[in-house]
């Protein structure tokens, strides 16, 4: 009896996943619950277990292929008798040959996925430089991979009567993403859609890159509305002993998210110098008992988070999202806390954070930290945040301005905690004292948050921290 292995729903906001790595081969016998493959989504990476004890009869989705939720990944065959061994399966079924693709050092690492047959021919490696090899791609699958679409994109295209061939895809292998479609809809209001440009070959790009390196200002954007840009940014030519690290899927998503946020939301950054002397004394008075009782350290992060939550309740327009031409003020405060992991920056979310005490917030942050270290985060752990706090660490971090986590409208960033002399008032007289201070910054979306609101919000967070009115 055949059993299908399908792409599971790994979170309410996840509609597709990419096959990162197969852990089994066709013809291999697997047991129920045994990991079959690794799936990568825009939120988390996870392993897909076998739904039954059977033989892997057919693998349908290749490594690197992005498929929608519910799509078939493989077929298992439950047999009544003994299962064929891998060697027997290999002897009876010969795998089709794959076409090796080698890209030059100036090519994108996934350029082979939409290339023509002529472009897929293996070029000669430059003298003295190692060739950079891309993964093998079956010729019959190139066109499908190049234009693979998600259900959301297909639905939007049908609703707006859009020919997707008119849109230049920025997703993996040239796939048209939801963002590409939204950008196209915005541009169509003022100009007619342009046809998809021909993908240049590696040979075509060599003189273009060379001229850009020699004279980066020799090509200027044309002033003609709707005409293609002639300027090509300079591209560094890798040299011998350089280390080339292709972007992982997670890094590509982070890069796209950051660029999207900076180009769509006009960022305004503001900074406050906060006197945390009282808060430092509060922490010193409780940290030993807290450590013994809870099993982890009491840090300033949950205190800053608690102050931010209180301020968000007073200024609800900071706890909002931009949806089209509207501002949606969120009912729940779902606080995201940026965490650095081995695979890049992720933002676990504390749901209904306004319903939790300082102790509850501290426990939630510690639980998310452990799940991150142990790689147990799910897509739902990272979804539906309404405001974010970033704490990049204490070393060399006086202050900085974080990029807004879309579709939110603000983000708070902690700076370095340090002691410094400050002027204070004592008995009606100015005096100099040593105080514990921190620079706290806020980046906000100036489309919907004006300076007065942004300043009042940050001022309120600072005053709450300086008052140190907390309980554990």
C-alpha positions in Angstrom: 0.0 0.0 0.0 1.3 3.4 -1.0 1.7 6.2 1.7 2.3 9.8 0.7 4.7 12.1 2.6 3.3 15.6 2.3 4.5 19.1 3.2 3.0 19.7 6.7 1.5 23.0 8.0 4.3 24.2 10.3 2.6 27.3 11.6 -0.5 29.4 10.8 1.5 31.9 8.7 3.6 29.3 6.8 2.3 28.5 3.3 5.3 26.8 1.8 8.7 25.2 2.6 12.0 24.3 0.9 13.5 20.9 0.8 16.9 21.5 2.5 18.2 18.0 2.6 17.0 14.4 2.1 18.2 12.1 4.9 17.2 8.9 3.0 17.4 7.5 -0.5 14.9 5.8 -2.8 14.8 2.1 -2.0 15.8 2.6 1.6 13.7 0.9 4.4 12.6 3.4 7.0 10.8 3.1 10.3 7.8 5.1 11.5 9.0 8.3 13.1 12.4 8.2 11.4 13.5 11.6 10.0 13.1 11.5 6.2 14.2 15.0 5.2 14.9 18.5 6.5 12.5 21.3 5.6 13.4 25.0 5.7 10.7 27.7 5.9 10.9 31.5 6.3 10.5 31.0 10.1 12.1 27.7 11.2 13.9 24.6 10.0 12.6 21.2 11.0 12.8 17.5 10.2 9.9 15.6 8.7 9.4 12.1 10.2 8.2 9.0 8.3 4.4 8.4 8.8 4.9 4.6 8.5 7.4 1.8 8.5 7.9 1.3 4.7 10.3 1.5 1.8 11.0 4.9 0.1 9.5 4.1 -3.3 9.9 7.6 -4.9 11.3 11.0 -4.0 9.2 13.7 -5.7 10.7 16.9 -4.4 14.3 17.7 -5.0 16.7 19.4 -2.6 16.4 23.2 -3.0 12.8 22.9 -4.3 10.1 25.1 -2.7 6.7 23.4 -2.5 3.4 24.6 -1.0 1.8 23.1 2.2 0.0 19.8 1.3 2.2 19.0 -1.7 3.6 15.5 -2.0 7.2 15.1 -1.1 7.7 11.4 -1.5 5.9 8.0 -1.8 6.4 5.2 0.7 5.5 1.6 -0.1 4.3 -0.7 2.7 5.0 -4.2 1.6 3.7 -7.5 3.1 6.9 -9.4 2.5 10.5 -8.4 3.0 11.5 -5.0 1.8 14.0 -4.7 -1.0 17.4 -3.5 0.0 19.0 -0.3 -1.3 21.4 -2.2 -3.5 18.5 -4.2 -5.0 16.5 -1.1 -5.7 19.6 0.6 -7.3 20.2 -2.4 -9.5 16.6 -2.4 -10.8 16.1 1.3 -11.2 18.8 3.5 -12.6 18.7 7.1 -11.5 18.6 9.7 -14.3 21.8 11.7 -14.9 22.0 15.2 -13.6 23.5 18.2 -15.4 26.4 19.7 -13.5 26.4 23.5 -13.5 29.4 25.6 -12.8 29.0 29.4 -12.3 31.8 32.0 -12.6 32.7 34.0 -9.5 30.5 36.9 -10.5 27.4 34.8 -11.0 24.7 34.4 -8.5 24.8 31.0 -6.8 21.4 30.1 -8.0 21.8 31.5 -11.6 21.5 28.1 -13.1 17.9 27.7 -11.9 16.4 29.9 -14.7 19.1 29.7 -17.3 18.8 28.5 -20.8 20.5 25.3 -22.0 23.3 27.3 -23.5 23.9 29.1 -20.2 24.0 25.8 -18.3 27.1 24.7 -20.2 30.1 24.5 -17.9 32.4 27.5 -18.5 36.2 27.2 -18.1 37.4 28.3 -14.7 39.5 31.5 -14.7 43.2 30.9 -14.5 44.4 30.9 -10.8 40.8 30.9 -9.4 38.8 27.9 -8.3 35.4 27.4 -10.0 32.3 27.8 -7.9 30.0 24.8 -8.4 26.2 25.1 -8.0 24.0 22.1 -7.2 23.1 19.8 -9.9 19.7 20.5 -11.7 17.7 18.1 -13.8 17.0 19.8 -17.2 13.3 18.8 -17.1 12.8 20.7 -13.9 14.5 24.0 -14.7 11.4 25.7 -16.1 9.2 24.6 -13.3 11.6 25.7 -10.6 12.1 29.0 -12.3 8.4 29.9 -12.2 7.1 28.0 -9.2 4.4 30.0 -7.5 2.8 30.0 -4.1 -1.0 29.7 -3.7 -1.1 33.2 -2.4 0.6 34.6 -5.5 -1.7 32.7 -7.8 -4.8 33.9 -6.0 -3.6 37.5 -6.0 -2.7 37.3 -9.7 -6.2 35.9 -10.6 -8.0 38.6 -8.5 -6.1 41.4 -10.2 -6.0 39.8 -13.7 -2.2 39.9 -13.8 0.1 38.1 -16.3 2.9 36.9 -14.0 5.3 36.7 -17.0 5.4 40.5 -16.8 6.9 40.4 -13.3 10.6 40.0 -12.5 10.8 37.4 -9.7 13.3 37.9 -6.8 12.6 34.6 -5.0 14.7 31.5 -5.2 15.3 30.6 -8.9 13.5 33.7 -10.1 10.2 32.7 -8.4 7.7 35.5 -8.2 7.0 36.3 -4.5 4.1 38.1 -2.9 6.3 41.1 -2.4 7.1 41.2 -6.1 3.4 41.1 -6.9 2.7 43.9 -4.4 5.5 46.1 -5.8 4.2 45.4 -9.4 0.7 46.6 -8.4 2.1 49.8 -6.9 4.2 50.5 -9.9 1.3 49.8 -12.3 -0.6 52.8 -11.0 1.9 55.1 -12.6 3.4 53.1 -15.4 2.6 50.2 -17.7 4.1 46.9 -16.7 7.3 45.9 -18.4 8.0 42.5 -19.9 10.4 40.2 -18.0 14.0 41.0 -19.1 16.1 38.2 -20.6 18.4 36.6 -18.0 22.0 37.4 -19.1 24.5 34.6 -19.4 27.7 34.5 -17.5 29.6 35.5 -20.7 27.3 38.5 -21.2 27.9 39.7 -17.7 31.7 39.6 -17.7 32.4 42.8 -19.7 29.6 44.6 -17.8 31.1 43.7 -14.4 34.6 44.6 -15.6 33.5 48.1 -16.8 31.6 48.7 -13.5 34.7 47.9 -11.5 36.9 50.2 -13.7 34.4 53.0 -13.8 31.5 52.7 -11.3 30.1 56.1 -12.3 30.2 55.6 -16.1 26.7 54.2 -16.2 23.9 56.4 -14.9 20.2 55.7 -14.5 18.2 56.8 -17.5 15.7 59.6 -16.7 13.1 58.0 -19.1 10.1 56.8 -17.0 9.6 53.0 -17.2 12.9 52.4 -19.0 15.4 49.8 -17.7 18.2 50.9 -15.4 21.6 51.0 -17.2 23.8 51.3 -14.1 25.3 48.1 -12.8 26.7 48.1 -9.3 30.4 47.2 -9.0 30.9 43.5 -8.2 34.0 42.2 -6.4 35.9 39.5 -8.2 36.8 36.7 -5.8 40.5 36.0 -5.6 42.5 33.0 -4.6 42.3 32.3 -0.8 39.1 34.3 -0.5 36.4 32.3 1.4 33.1 32.2 -0.4 30.0 31.5 1.8 26.8 31.1 -0.3 23.8 32.6 1.5 21.7 30.0 3.3 17.9 30.2 2.9 17.6 31.8 6.3 20.2 34.5 5.4 18.5 35.2 2.1 15.2 35.8 4.0 16.8 38.0 6.6 18.5 40.1 3.9 15.2 40.4 1.9 13.3 41.4 5.1 15.9 44.1 6.0 16.0 45.6 2.6 12.2 45.5 2.3 11.8 47.3 5.7 14.3 50.0 4.9 12.9 50.7 1.4 9.2 50.7 2.5 9.2 52.2 5.9 10.9 55.6 6.4 12.9 55.0 9.6 13.3 57.7 12.2 15.8 56.9 15.0 15.6 58.6 18.5 17.8 58.0 21.5 17.4 58.6 25.3 20.1 58.4 28.0 18.5 56.5 30.8 19.6 56.6 34.5 19.4 53.0 35.7 21.0 53.5 39.1 17.8 52.5 41.0 17.2 49.6 38.6 20.7 48.3 39.1 20.2 48.4 42.9 16.9 46.6 42.5 18.6 43.9 40.5 21.5 43.6 42.9 19.1 43.2 45.8 17.2 40.3 44.1 19.6 38.5 41.8 20.9 35.9 44.2 17.5 34.8 45.5 16.2 34.9 41.9 19.0 32.7 40.6 18.5 30.1 43.4 14.7 30.0 42.9 14.4 30.2 39.1 17.7 28.6 38.0 18.7 31.4 35.6 20.1 34.9 35.9 18.0 38.0 36.4 19.0 40.4 33.6 17.9 43.9 32.6 16.2 42.6 29.5 12.9 41.5 31.1 12.8 44.8 33.0 13.2 46.8 29.8 10.6 44.6 28.2 8.1 45.2 31.1 8.6 49.0 30.9 8.1 48.8 27.1 4.9 46.8 27.6 3.5 49.4 30.1 4.3 52.2 27.7 2.7 50.4 24.7 -0.5 50.2 26.8 -0.4 54.0 27.2 0.5 54.6 23.6 -1.4 51.9 21.6 -0.5 53.4 18.2 3.0 52.1 18.7 1.6 48.6 19.0 0.3 48.6 15.4 0.8 47.3 11.9 0.5 48.9 8.5 -1.9 47.1 6.2 -2.2 48.7 2.8 -3.3 52.3 3.3 -4.5 51.7 6.9 -3.0 51.5 10.3 -4.2 48.6 12.4 -3.9 49.2 16.1 -3.4 45.8 17.6 -5.6 44.6 20.5 -2.9 42.2 21.9 0.6 43.2 22.8 2.7 40.3 21.4 6.3 41.3 22.3 9.1 40.0 20.0 12.6 39.6 21.5 15.4 39.4 19.0 17.7 36.5 19.6 21.0 35.6 17.8 21.2 32.0 16.7 23.7 29.9 14.8 21.5 30.3 11.7 21.0 34.0 12.0 18.7 36.5 13.8 15.3 35.3 14.9 12.6 36.9 16.9 10.5 34.7 19.2 7.3 36.2 20.4 5.8 36.5 23.9 2.0 36.4 23.3 -0.3 38.5 25.4 2.7 40.0 27.1 0.6 42.7 28.7 -1.1 40.0 30.8 2.2 38.9 32.4 4.2 40.2 35.4 8.0 41.0 35.4 8.6 37.4 36.7 6.4 36.0 33.9 8.2 38.0 31.2 11.6 36.8 32.6 10.4 33.2 32.5 9.1 33.5 28.9 12.4 35.1 27.7 14.4 32.3 29.3 12.1 29.6 27.8 12.5 31.1 24.3 16.3 31.3 24.8 16.4 27.6 25.7 14.2 26.6 22.8 16.5 28.6 20.4 19.6 26.9 21.7 18.0 23.5 21.5 16.5 24.3 18.1 13.0 23.5 19.3 11.3 26.8 18.1 8.2 26.3 15.9 6.9 28.7 13.3 4.1 29.8 15.7 6.8 30.8 18.3 8.0 33.4 15.7 4.6 34.6 14.4 2.3 37.5 15.0 4.6 39.9 16.9 3.3 43.5 17.4 6.5 45.2 18.8 10.1 44.1 19.1 13.0 44.6 21.5 16.6 44.1 20.4 19.4 43.5 22.9 22.6 43.0 20.8 24.9 42.5 23.9 27.1 44.6 26.1 30.4 44.6 24.2 31.1 47.7 22.2 27.5 48.7 22.0 27.1 52.3 23.1 23.9 52.6 21.1 22.5 51.8 17.6 19.3 52.0 15.6 17.6 48.7 14.7 15.6 48.0 11.6 11.9 47.7 12.1 10.5 44.2 12.1 7.8 44.4 9.4 4.8 44.8 9.5 5.3 46.4 12.9 5.9 50.2 13.3 8.5 50.4 16.0 11.5 48.6 17.6 13.4 49.3 20.8 17.1 48.7 21.1 19.1 48.4 24.3 22.6 49.9 24.5 25.6 49.3 26.7 25.2 49.5 30.5 28.0 51.6 31.9 28.9 53.9 34.8 29.7 57.5 34.2 29.7 60.9 36.1 26.5 62.8 35.8 25.1 66.1 37.2 22.2 65.5 39.7 20.3 67.7 42.0 20.7 67.2 45.7 19.2 69.4 48.4 18.5 72.0 45.8 22.1 72.1 44.6 23.7 70.6 41.5 26.2 67.8 42.3 28.3 65.3 40.3 27.7 61.7 41.1 28.6 58.3 39.5 25.5 56.9 37.9 24.6 53.6 36.0 23.3 54.7 32.6 22.2 53.1 29.3 21.4 54.6 25.9 18.0 53.3 24.8 17.0 53.9 21.1 13.7 53.6 19.2 13.2 53.3 15.5 9.7 54.1 14.2 7.9 54.1 10.9 7.4 57.8 10.0 4.5 56.9 7.6 2.3 56.4 10.6 4.2 57.5 13.7 5.0 61.2 14.0 7.8 62.7 16.0 5.7 63.7 19.0 4.3 60.2 19.5 7.7 58.5 19.0 9.4 60.8 21.5 6.6 60.5 24.1 6.8 56.8 23.9 10.5 56.6 24.4 10.4 59.2 27.1 7.8 57.1 29.0 9.9 53.9 28.7 12.9 55.8 30.1 11.0 57.3 33.1 9.5 53.8 34.0 13.0 52.3 34.0 14.4 55.2 36.1 11.6 54.8 38.7 12.3 51.0 39.0 8.8 50.4 40.3 8.9 46.6 39.8 8.1 43.5 41.8 9.4 39.9 41.6 
